[in-house]
């Protein structure tokens, strides 16, 4: 018998066929022992007649649901699902990915074969099967499986040798495919990143945890419920297919103005593009310089006002700030001609409204994500027009202006991808569900496949989670703005080029910005990587403070002090790179919000009584409606 530890490939040629034949025979014997626990025996008890009756009932429910859904879809001209999953849209991408990896090379296949046989022998030996079986081996004293992954942390993945072998083989293949993608040669950096990212998408999708017949937890649940989990899961799946979006949380658990976005305030101004909300003061004295927040229009503003414990808006009000927030309108056919200039001019308009309403010369401003990118252009335009002194300070939450190293989103930005997106435009706007699917892909294991298993395969009830509710509350985007944003900024990186872009007929140059800036980045941000956010510091001509917060794009920003979570880093020296910043940074435990409000007060600590129009909706103050307003509720 061949020694399994013996190499099956010589330095001068491929594997010895005789060795392979001997190993295959061994594996055949091992497979017979492997499946023995699943085979019926004379001692197997007969099935319960009630169970036998229940299975056909579950099958009939499933069949009826799918037939009804098929009839519904047949009556639609082009369902959203069909547009997103049209094979013609994705075949070329998959073909390009496959051809970039050395899967067809003989030496690659030989190495995979050899490593696979070695893995099988090792794993089966753990269960007392095959040539490496240990005498008297038991689950209690068996060695640990070679590879670990939290998707397979449930003990049932290791209880049976078949499922252990299955997920360990998957992890081996995933490891090898990921390494192949990282080692591809002769490609531009953007293309290289695309290959690596698409490999991750494919690998995540093919996990045995995602399929009912290869997931022991799902199989056990199916037997326990006699298939009712699959019926419930099908109900969830069909509901999601109808609405064209994966559901992460109980859709009935939250209501705007009732248990989310409940900080008291009034809508004090409105245009066809945005509403302006002013929040009621919580202190007798307020800082003279108000605060105006620009949230991204690719999401709803209430990420900054989820609930009283998490709300940045409420916290800022409690610090004595007069807080205004822009609530952008979700795009519809009336906004088909909206371009980037309109959003920049809207920011300037909001600044003017706040100044005139409170009779103040300046306002602090915050720009989050894409609104922060736009805020940089706004400041540059105001500087070029001699109006920079209308802004006392600018804060950037996870905002990029230099898109050279813009992270995984760049995997979706090339001419073919942009053309694909153009085909998804309806009436001049892009449905927000496409963008939601894109962001979910950036964290596919956590935001897609985890919920495929829990919602569709296990049939579990939806949790009540405000952050996930917000994540699924999509907004539509003006198609012209979206296309130019991807091409001019993500693809061509023109914002950092002096006078390359014009806003309202005026060339802009970020080097003209002398406004004091506070720049926050998330250490684990996969949407706006810290290295990319840092680059703004290289363009400003005025004073700035860079702060690196723990966590990512959302939790790194929404981190209230009372939570006692994460940490942040500051470096008050003169670092010229993010690496230098990190090397000399001082870590502070907890939220960075107190550091920010100290910076605001250092800028201008003058205070005034909280009266007059500092109290929206007071005597003689005509307002439009209560916060959070109508626009945030529009779909």
C-alpha positions as CSV (number, residue, x, y, z in Angstrom):
1,X,0.0,0.0,0.0
2,X,1.3,3.4,-0.9
3,X,2.3,5.8,1.9
4,X,-0.1,8.7,1.9
5,X,2.6,11.0,3.1
6,X,4.7,10.1,0.0
7,X,4.9,12.9,-2.6
8,X,2.7,12.0,-5.6
9,X,4.6,14.2,-8.0
10,X,8.3,14.0,-8.9
11,X,10.5,17.0,-9.7
12,X,10.7,15.9,-13.3
13,X,7.1,15.0,-14.1
14,X,3.4,14.6,-13.1
15,X,2.0,12.3,-10.5
16,X,2.6,8.6,-10.8
17,X,-0.6,7.0,-12.0
18,X,0.0,3.9,-9.9
19,X,0.2,6.0,-6.8
20,X,-3.0,7.8,-7.7
21,X,-4.8,4.5,-8.3
22,X,-3.7,3.2,-5.0
23,X,-4.8,6.4,-3.2
24,X,-8.2,6.4,-5.0
25,X,-8.8,2.8,-3.8
26,X,-8.0,3.9,-0.3
27,X,-10.3,6.9,-0.5
28,X,-13.1,4.6,-1.9
29,X,-12.8,2.4,1.2
30,X,-12.8,5.5,3.3
31,X,-15.9,6.9,1.6
32,X,-17.8,3.7,2.4
33,X,-17.0,4.1,6.1
34,X,-17.7,7.8,5.8
35,X,-21.3,7.4,4.7
36,X,-22.0,4.5,7.0
37,X,-23.7,6.7,9.6
38,X,-26.2,7.9,7.1
39,X,-27.2,4.4,5.8
40,X,-30.3,2.6,7.2
41,X,-29.7,-0.5,9.3
42,X,-31.8,-3.2,10.8
43,X,-32.0,-1.3,14.0
44,X,-33.3,1.9,12.4
45,X,-36.8,2.7,13.8
46,X,-39.6,2.9,11.2
47,X,-40.7,6.4,10.3
48,X,-43.6,8.1,12.2
49,X,-46.8,8.0,10.0
50,X,-47.5,11.6,11.0
51,X,-44.2,12.7,9.7
52,X,-44.8,10.8,6.4
53,X,-48.1,12.8,6.0
54,X,-46.5,16.2,6.9
55,X,-43.7,16.0,4.3
56,X,-46.1,16.0,1.3
57,X,-48.0,18.9,2.8
58,X,-44.7,20.9,3.1
59,X,-43.9,20.0,-0.5
60,X,-47.3,21.1,-1.7
61,X,-47.0,24.5,0.0
62,X,-43.7,25.0,-1.6
63,X,-45.0,24.1,-5.1
64,X,-48.0,26.4,-4.8
65,X,-45.9,29.4,-3.7
66,X,-43.5,29.0,-6.6
67,X,-46.3,28.5,-9.1
68,X,-48.1,31.6,-7.8
69,X,-44.8,33.6,-8.0
70,X,-44.1,32.4,-11.5
71,X,-47.6,33.5,-12.6
72,X,-47.0,37.0,-11.1
73,X,-43.6,37.4,-12.8
74,X,-45.0,36.3,-16.2
75,X,-47.3,39.4,-16.1
76,X,-44.4,41.9,-15.7
77,X,-42.6,43.4,-18.7
78,X,-39.1,43.2,-17.1
79,X,-38.9,42.5,-13.4
80,X,-36.1,44.0,-11.5
81,X,-34.8,40.6,-10.6
82,X,-34.5,39.6,-14.2
83,X,-32.5,42.8,-15.0
84,X,-30.1,42.2,-12.1
85,X,-29.6,38.5,-12.9
86,X,-29.6,38.5,-16.7
87,X,-26.8,36.1,-17.6
88,X,-25.8,38.3,-20.5
89,X,-24.8,41.0,-18.1
90,X,-22.5,38.8,-16.0
91,X,-21.2,36.1,-18.3
92,X,-18.4,38.2,-19.7
93,X,-17.3,39.2,-16.2
94,X,-17.2,35.6,-15.1
95,X,-15.3,34.5,-18.3
96,X,-12.7,37.3,-17.8
97,X,-12.3,36.2,-14.1
98,X,-11.9,32.5,-15.0
99,X,-9.4,33.2,-17.8
100,X,-7.3,35.4,-15.5
101,X,-6.7,32.5,-13.0
102,X,-4.2,29.7,-13.8
103,X,-6.9,27.0,-13.2
104,X,-6.3,25.3,-16.6
105,X,-2.5,24.9,-16.0
106,X,-1.4,21.3,-15.5
107,X,0.8,22.1,-12.6
108,X,-1.9,24.0,-10.9
109,X,-4.4,21.1,-11.2
110,X,-1.7,18.6,-10.1
111,X,-1.0,20.7,-7.0
112,X,-4.7,21.0,-6.1
113,X,-5.1,17.3,-6.5
114,X,-2.1,16.5,-4.3
115,X,-3.2,18.9,-1.6
116,X,-6.8,17.6,-1.8
117,X,-5.7,14.0,-1.2
118,X,-3.5,15.1,1.6
119,X,-6.3,17.0,3.2
120,X,-8.8,14.1,2.8
121,X,-6.4,11.6,4.4
122,X,-5.8,14.0,7.3
123,X,-9.4,14.8,8.0
124,X,-10.6,11.2,7.7
125,X,-7.8,10.0,10.0
126,X,-9.3,12.2,12.7
127,X,-12.4,10.0,12.6
128,X,-10.6,6.7,12.6
129,X,-11.1,6.3,8.8
130,X,-8.4,5.5,6.3
131,X,-4.7,4.8,6.4
132,X,-4.0,7.6,9.0
133,X,-6.7,6.4,11.4
134,X,-5.7,6.5,15.0
135,X,-6.6,3.4,17.0
136,X,-9.4,4.2,19.5
137,X,-9.8,7.7,18.0
138,X,-12.8,9.6,19.4
139,X,-14.3,13.1,18.9
140,X,-13.1,14.2,22.4
141,X,-9.4,13.5,21.8
142,X,-9.3,14.0,18.0
143,X,-6.9,16.7,16.7
144,X,-8.4,20.0,15.5
145,X,-9.4,20.3,11.9
146,X,-6.7,21.9,9.8
147,X,-8.7,25.1,8.9
148,X,-11.1,27.3,10.8
149,X,-13.8,29.7,9.7
150,X,-16.7,31.2,11.7
151,X,-19.2,30.0,9.1
152,X,-18.5,26.5,10.3
153,X,-18.2,27.1,14.0
154,X,-21.3,25.1,14.8
155,X,-20.1,21.7,16.3
156,X,-22.4,19.9,13.8
157,X,-19.9,20.8,11.0
158,X,-17.3,18.6,12.8
159,X,-19.6,15.9,14.3
160,X,-19.9,13.9,11.1
161,X,-16.8,13.2,9.0
162,X,-18.7,13.9,5.8
163,X,-19.5,17.5,6.8
164,X,-16.0,18.0,8.2
165,X,-14.5,16.8,4.9
166,X,-16.9,19.0,2.9
167,X,-16.2,22.3,4.6
168,X,-12.5,21.6,4.9
169,X,-12.3,20.9,1.2
170,X,-14.1,24.1,0.5
171,X,-11.8,26.1,2.7
172,X,-8.8,24.6,0.9
173,X,-10.2,25.5,-2.5
174,X,-11.1,29.0,-1.3
175,X,-7.6,29.5,0.1
176,X,-6.0,28.4,-3.2
177,X,-8.3,30.5,-5.4
178,X,-7.7,33.5,-3.3
179,X,-3.9,33.0,-3.5
180,X,-4.1,32.5,-7.3
181,X,-6.0,35.8,-7.7
182,X,-3.5,37.7,-5.6
183,X,-0.6,36.2,-7.6
184,X,-1.9,37.0,-11.1
185,X,0.8,38.8,-13.1
186,X,0.9,41.4,-15.9
187,X,-2.3,43.3,-15.1
188,X,-2.9,47.0,-14.2
189,X,-3.6,47.5,-10.5
190,X,-7.3,48.2,-11.1
191,X,-7.7,45.0,-13.0
192,X,-5.8,43.1,-10.4
193,X,-8.0,44.4,-7.7
194,X,-11.1,43.4,-9.7
195,X,-9.9,39.9,-10.1
196,X,-9.2,39.6,-6.4
197,X,-12.6,41.1,-5.5
198,X,-14.6,38.9,-7.9
199,X,-12.7,35.9,-6.6
200,X,-14.0,36.7,-3.1
201,X,-17.5,37.0,-4.4
202,X,-17.4,33.6,-6.1
203,X,-15.7,31.9,-3.2
204,X,-18.3,33.4,-0.7
205,X,-21.2,32.2,-2.9
206,X,-19.9,28.7,-3.2
207,X,-19.7,28.0,0.6
208,X,-21.4,24.7,1.5
209,X,-23.1,26.6,4.3
210,X,-25.3,28.3,1.6
211,X,-27.0,25.2,0.4
212,X,-29.6,23.1,2.2
213,X,-28.2,19.7,1.3
214,X,-24.7,20.5,2.4
215,X,-25.4,22.4,5.6
216,X,-25.9,20.0,8.6
217,X,-27.6,22.7,10.7
218,X,-30.2,23.2,8.0
219,X,-30.6,19.5,7.5
220,X,-31.2,19.0,11.2
221,X,-33.7,21.9,11.3
222,X,-35.5,20.4,8.3
223,X,-35.9,17.1,10.0
224,X,-37.0,18.7,13.2
225,X,-39.7,20.8,11.6
226,X,-40.6,18.3,8.9
227,X,-39.8,20.9,6.2
228,X,-41.6,23.8,7.7
229,X,-38.4,25.8,7.9
230,X,-38.1,25.6,4.1
231,X,-41.7,26.7,3.7
232,X,-41.1,29.7,5.9
233,X,-37.8,30.3,4.1
234,X,-39.5,30.2,0.8
235,X,-42.0,32.8,2.0
236,X,-39.1,35.1,3.0
237,X,-37.4,34.5,-0.3
238,X,-40.4,35.2,-2.5
239,X,-41.2,38.3,-0.5
240,X,-37.7,39.5,-1.2
241,X,-37.9,38.6,-4.9
242,X,-41.1,40.6,-5.1
243,X,-39.6,43.7,-3.6
244,X,-36.2,43.2,-5.3
245,X,-34.2,43.4,-2.1
246,X,-32.8,41.2,0.6
247,X,-34.5,41.7,4.0
248,X,-32.2,42.0,7.0
249,X,-34.6,43.0,9.7
250,X,-38.2,43.0,10.7
251,X,-39.8,45.5,8.3
252,X,-42.6,46.3,10.8
253,X,-40.3,47.0,13.8
254,X,-39.4,50.6,13.1
255,X,-41.3,53.7,12.1
256,X,-39.8,57.1,11.3
257,X,-40.7,59.7,13.9
258,X,-41.9,57.0,16.3
259,X,-38.9,54.9,17.4
260,X,-36.2,56.1,14.9
261,X,-35.3,59.6,13.8
262,X,-37.2,61.1,16.9
263,X,-35.0,64.0,17.9
264,X,-37.4,67.0,18.2
265,X,-37.2,69.5,15.4
266,X,-38.9,71.2,12.5
267,X,-38.5,71.4,8.7
268,X,-37.7,75.1,8.2
269,X,-36.9,75.2,4.5
270,X,-37.6,73.1,1.4
271,X,-36.6,72.8,-2.3
272,X,-37.3,70.2,-4.9
273,X,-33.9,68.6,-4.0
274,X,-33.8,68.8,-0.2
275,X,-35.5,69.7,3.1
276,X,-33.7,71.5,5.8
277,X,-34.3,70.4,9.4
278,X,-33.5,72.5,12.4
279,X,-33.5,70.7,15.8
280,X,-34.9,72.1,19.0
281,X,-32.3,73.3,21.6
282,X,-31.7,71.2,24.7
283,X,-29.7,73.9,26.6
284,X,-30.4,77.4,27.7
285,X,-27.3,78.7,26.0
286,X,-26.1,77.6,22.6
287,X,-22.9,78.2,20.7
288,X,-23.2,81.2,18.5
289,X,-22.0,79.4,15.4
290,X,-24.5,76.8,14.3
291,X,-23.8,73.4,12.8
292,X,-25.1,72.3,9.4
293,X,-24.8,68.6,8.5
294,X,-24.8,67.2,4.9
295,X,-25.5,63.5,5.0
296,X,-25.0,61.4,1.8
297,X,-27.9,61.2,-0.5
298,X,-27.1,57.6,-1.3
299,X,-28.5,56.9,2.2
300,X,-31.1,58.3,4.6
301,X,-29.9,61.0,6.9
302,X,-31.2,59.3,10.1
303,X,-28.1,57.1,10.3
304,X,-27.1,60.1,12.5
305,X,-30.4,59.9,14.5
306,X,-31.2,56.2,14.8
307,X,-32.3,56.3,18.5
308,X,-31.6,58.6,21.5
309,X,-28.7,56.4,22.6
310,X,-26.9,56.3,19.2
311,X,-27.9,59.7,17.8
312,X,-25.1,62.0,16.9
313,X,-27.7,64.7,16.2
314,X,-29.2,64.5,19.7
315,X,-25.7,64.4,21.3
316,X,-24.6,67.5,19.3
317,X,-27.8,69.4,20.4
318,X,-27.0,68.4,24.0
319,X,-23.5,69.9,23.7
320,X,-25.1,73.3,23.0
321,X,-25.0,73.3,19.2
322,X,-27.8,74.6,17.0
323,X,-28.0,71.7,14.6
324,X,-29.4,71.8,11.1
325,X,-29.5,68.7,8.8
326,X,-30.2,68.4,5.1
327,X,-32.7,65.6,4.2
328,X,-32.2,64.9,0.5
329,X,-35.0,63.8,-1.7
330,X,-34.8,60.3,-3.2
331,X,-34.5,60.7,-7.0
332,X,-37.5,60.3,-9.2
333,X,-38.3,61.1,-12.9
334,X,-38.5,64.8,-12.0
335,X,-34.8,64.7,-11.1
336,X,-33.5,63.2,-14.3
337,X,-31.4,66.3,-15.2
338,X,-29.8,66.6,-11.7
339,X,-26.0,66.6,-11.9
340,X,-23.2,67.2,-9.4
341,X,-23.3,70.9,-9.7
342,X,-26.9,70.9,-8.3
343,X,-25.7,69.1,-5.1
344,X,-22.8,71.6,-4.7
345,X,-25.1,74.6,-5.2
346,X,-27.7,73.0,-2.8
347,X,-25.0,72.9,-0.1
348,X,-24.2,76.5,-0.7
349,X,-27.9,77.3,-0.6
350,X,-28.3,75.5,2.7
351,X,-25.4,77.5,4.2
352,X,-27.0,80.7,3.1
353,X,-30.4,79.8,4.6
354,X,-28.8,78.9,7.9
355,X,-26.8,82.2,8.0
356,X,-29.8,84.3,7.1
357,X,-32.2,82.5,9.4
358,X,-30.0,82.9,12.5
359,X,-28.4,86.2,11.3
360,X,-24.9,84.8,11.8
361,X,-21.9,85.3,9.5
362,X,-20.7,81.7,9.6
363,X,-21.6,78.1,10.2
364,X,-19.8,74.9,11.0
365,X,-20.4,72.2,8.4
366,X,-20.1,68.4,8.3
367,X,-20.0,66.3,5.1
368,X,-20.5,62.5,5.4
369,X,-19.2,60.1,2.7
370,X,-20.2,61.4,-0.8
371,X,-21.6,64.6,0.8
372,X,-18.1,65.1,2.2
373,X,-16.6,64.7,-1.2
374,X,-19.1,67.2,-2.5
375,X,-18.4,69.5,0.5
376,X,-14.7,69.7,-0.6
377,X,-15.9,70.9,-4.0
378,X,-18.2,73.3,-2.3
379,X,-15.4,74.8,-0.2
380,X,-13.2,75.1,-3.2
381,X,-15.9,76.8,-5.2
382,X,-16.6,79.3,-2.4
383,X,-12.9,80.0,-2.0
384,X,-12.5,80.7,-5.7
385,X,-15.5,83.1,-5.5
386,X,-14.2,84.8,-2.4
387,X,-16.9,83.4,0.0
388,X,-14.8,81.0,2.1
389,X,-15.4,83.1,5.3
390,X,-19.0,81.9,5.4
391,X,-17.8,78.6,6.8
392,X,-16.2,78.6,10.2
393,X,-15.0,75.0,10.1
394,X,-15.5,71.9,8.0
395,X,-15.7,68.3,9.3
396,X,-15.4,65.3,7.0
397,X,-16.8,61.9,8.0
398,X,-15.1,59.1,6.0
399,X,-15.0,61.2,2.8
400,X,-12.7,60.7,-0.1
401,X,-11.5,63.3,-2.6
402,X,-8.5,61.4,-4.1
403,X,-9.9,58.1,-5.5
404,X,-6.6,56.4,-6.5
405,X,-7.0,53.9,-3.6
406,X,-10.7,54.0,-3.1
407,X,-11.1,50.4,-2.0
408,X,-13.4,47.6,-3.2
409,X,-15.9,49.9,-4.8
410,X,-13.4,50.5,-7.6
411,X,-14.0,46.9,-8.6
412,X,-17.3,48.1,-10.0
413,X,-15.9,51.1,-11.9
414,X,-14.7,50.5,-15.4
415,X,-16.3,51.2,-18.8
416,X,-18.1,47.8,-19.0
417,X,-19.5,48.2,-15.5
418,X,-20.7,51.7,-16.1
419,X,-22.4,50.6,-19.3
420,X,-24.1,47.8,-17.4
421,X,-25.4,50.4,-14.9
422,X,-26.7,52.5,-17.7
423,X,-28.9,49.6,-18.8
424,X,-30.5,49.6,-15.3
425,X,-31.6,53.2,-15.4
426,X,-35.4,53.9,-15.4
427,X,-36.9,57.4,-16.1
428,X,-33.6,59.1,-15.5
429,X,-32.8,57.6,-12.1
430,X,-31.0,54.5,-10.8
431,X,-33.1,52.4,-8.4
432,X,-31.5,52.4,-5.0
433,X,-31.9,48.7,-4.6
434,X,-29.0,48.2,-7.2
435,X,-26.7,50.3,-5.0
436,X,-27.8,48.4,-1.9
437,X,-26.9,45.1,-3.6
438,X,-23.5,46.5,-4.5
439,X,-22.7,47.6,-1.0
440,X,-23.9,44.3,0.4
441,X,-21.5,42.5,-2.0
442,X,-18.6,44.4,-0.3
443,X,-19.4,42.3,2.8
444,X,-21.1,39.4,1.2
445,X,-20.5,36.9,4.0
446,X,-22.1,39.2,6.6
447,X,-24.7,41.0,4.6
448,X,-25.8,38.4,2.0
449,X,-25.0,34.8,2.8
450,X,-25.5,35.0,6.5
451,X,-29.1,36.1,5.8
452,X,-29.6,33.5,3.0
453,X,-28.9,30.8,5.6
454,X,-30.9,32.3,8.5
455,X,-33.9,33.7,6.4
456,X,-34.2,31.3,3.6
457,X,-32.8,28.0,4.8
458,X,-33.4,28.0,8.5
459,X,-36.7,30.0,8.1
460,X,-35.9,32.1,11.2
461,X,-37.9,35.2,12.2
462,X,-36.4,38.6,11.3
463,X,-34.6,40.4,14.1
464,X,-35.4,44.0,15.1
465,X,-32.2,46.0,14.4
466,X,-32.4,49.7,13.7
467,X,-29.0,49.9,11.9
468,X,-30.0,47.1,9.5
469,X,-33.4,48.8,9.0
470,X,-31.6,51.9,7.9
471,X,-29.3,49.9,5.7
472,X,-32.3,48.6,3.8
473,X,-34.0,51.9,3.5
474,X,-32.7,52.7,0.0
475,X,-32.7,55.9,-2.0
476,X,-32.7,56.4,-5.7
477,X,-30.0,58.3,-7.5
478,X,-30.1,60.7,-10.4
479,X,-28.6,58.8,-13.3
480,X,-26.7,61.7,-14.8
481,X,-25.1,62.6,-11.5
482,X,-24.2,58.9,-10.8
483,X,-22.6,58.4,-14.2
484,X,-20.5,61.5,-14.1
485,X,-19.5,60.8,-10.4
486,X,-18.2,57.4,-11.3
487,X,-16.4,58.6,-14.4
488,X,-15.0,61.9,-13.3
489,X,-14.0,60.9,-9.7
490,X,-13.7,57.1,-9.3
491,X,-12.4,56.3,-12.7
492,X,-10.5,59.5,-13.8
493,X,-9.8,61.0,-10.4
494,X,-10.3,64.6,-11.7
495,X,-11.3,66.2,-8.4
496,X,-7.6,66.4,-7.3
497,X,-6.5,68.0,-10.6
498,X,-6.6,71.8,-10.3
499,X,-9.2,73.3,-12.5
500,X,-10.0,70.0,-14.2
501,X,-13.6,70.2,-13.1
502,X,-16.1,73.1,-13.2
503,X,-19.0,73.8,-10.9
504,X,-21.6,76.2,-12.2
505,X,-19.1,77.5,-14.8
506,X,-16.3,78.0,-12.2
507,X,-13.1,75.9,-12.2
508,X,-12.4,74.4,-8.8
509,X,-9.1,73.7,-7.1
510,X,-9.0,71.9,-3.7
511,X,-5.6,73.6,-2.9
512,X,-7.5,76.8,-2.4
513,X,-9.3,75.5,0.7
514,X,-8.0,77.3,3.8
515,X,-11.0,76.6,6.1
516,X,-10.0,74.7,9.2
517,X,-10.8,71.0,8.7
518,X,-11.4,68.0,10.9
519,X,-11.0,64.8,9.0
520,X,-12.2,61.5,10.4
521,X,-11.5,58.1,8.9
522,X,-12.3,54.6,10.0
523,X,-9.5,52.1,10.5
524,X,-11.6,49.2,9.1
525,X,-13.6,51.2,6.5
526,X,-14.0,49.1,3.3
527,X,-16.0,51.9,1.5
528,X,-13.7,54.9,2.1
529,X,-10.4,53.3,3.2
530,X,-8.4,55.3,5.7
531,X,-5.5,55.6,3.3
532,X,-7.8,57.2,0.8
533,X,-9.4,59.6,3.3
534,X,-5.9,60.6,4.5
535,X,-5.1,62.0,1.1
536,X,-7.3,65.1,1.7
537,X,-4.7,66.3,4.1
538,X,-2.2,66.6,1.3
539,X,-4.4,69.0,-0.6
540,X,-5.5,71.6,1.9
541,X,-3.8,75.0,2.4
542,X,-5.4,75.6,5.8
543,X,-5.1,73.9,9.3
544,X,-6.4,70.4,9.7
545,X,-6.7,67.6,12.2
546,X,-6.8,64.0,11.1
547,X,-8.4,61.4,13.4
548,X,-8.4,57.7,12.9
549,X,-11.4,56.0,14.6
550,X,-11.8,52.3,15.4
551,X,-14.2,50.3,13.3
552,X,-15.6,51.1,9.8
553,X,-17.7,53.3,7.7
554,X,-20.8,53.4,10.0
555,X,-19.7,52.2,13.5
556,X,-16.6,54.3,13.2
557,X,-18.7,57.4,12.9
558,X,-21.8,56.4,15.0
559,X,-20.0,55.7,18.3
560,X,-21.6,57.6,21.2
561,X,-19.4,58.2,24.3
562,X,-21.8,56.3,26.6
563,X,-21.3,53.1,24.6
564,X,-17.7,52.9,25.7
565,X,-16.7,51.2,22.5
566,X,-13.7,51.2,20.1
567,X,-11.0,53.9,20.3
568,X,-9.3,56.6,18.2
569,X,-5.9,57.8,17.3
570,X,-4.4,61.3,17.0
571,X,-0.9,62.4,16.0
572,X,-0.3,66.1,16.7
573,X,3.1,66.0,14.9
574,X,3.6,66.6,11.2
575,X,3.1,63.2,9.6
576,X,3.2,63.2,5.8
577,X,1.8,59.7,5.3
578,X,-0.8,57.6,7.0
579,X,2.0,55.2,8.0
580,X,3.8,58.0,9.7
581,X,0.6,59.1,11.4
582,X,0.0,55.6,12.8
583,X,3.6,55.1,13.9
584,X,3.5,58.3,16.1
585,X,-0.2,58.2,17.0
586,X,-1.6,58.3,20.5
587,X,-4.5,55.9,21.2
588,X,-7.5,57.0,23.3
589,X,-10.2,54.5,24.4
590,X,-13.8,55.2,23.6
591,X,-15.6,57.6,21.3
592,X,-13.9,60.4,19.3
593,X,-17.0,62.7,19.6
594,X,-15.7,64.5,22.7
595,X,-12.4,65.3,20.8
596,X,-14.5,66.8,18.0
597,X,-16.6,69.0,20.2
598,X,-13.5,70.3,22.0
599,X,-12.1,71.2,18.6
600,X,-15.3,73.0,17.7
601,X,-15.3,75.0,20.9
602,X,-11.6,75.8,20.4
603,X,-12.6,77.3,17.1
604,X,-15.3,79.6,18.6
605,X,-16.8,79.2,22.1
606,X,-19.0,82.2,22.1
607,X,-22.6,81.5,23.3
608,X,-26.0,83.1,22.9
609,X,-29.4,82.5,24.5
610,X,-31.5,79.7,23.0
611,X,-34.4,81.8,21.9
612,X,-36.0,83.4,18.9
613,X,-35.3,81.4,15.7
614,X,-32.9,79.2,17.7
615,X,-36.1,77.5,18.7
616,X,-37.7,76.3,15.5
617,X,-41.5,76.7,15.3
618,X,-41.6,79.2,18.1
619,X,-43.8,82.3,18.2
620,X,-43.8,84.0,14.8
621,X,-41.6,81.3,13.2
622,X,-43.4,79.7,10.2
623,X,-42.2,76.2,9.6
624,X,-43.2,73.5,7.2
625,X,-43.6,70.4,9.3
626,X,-42.2,68.3,12.2
627,X,-39.0,66.4,11.8
628,X,-38.0,64.1,10.3
629,X,-40.1,65.5,7.4
630,X,-41.7,64.1,4.2
631,X,-38.6,63.6,2.0
632,X,-37.0,61.0,4.2
633,X,-40.2,58.9,3.8
634,X,-40.3,59.0,0.0
635,X,-39.3,55.9,-1.9
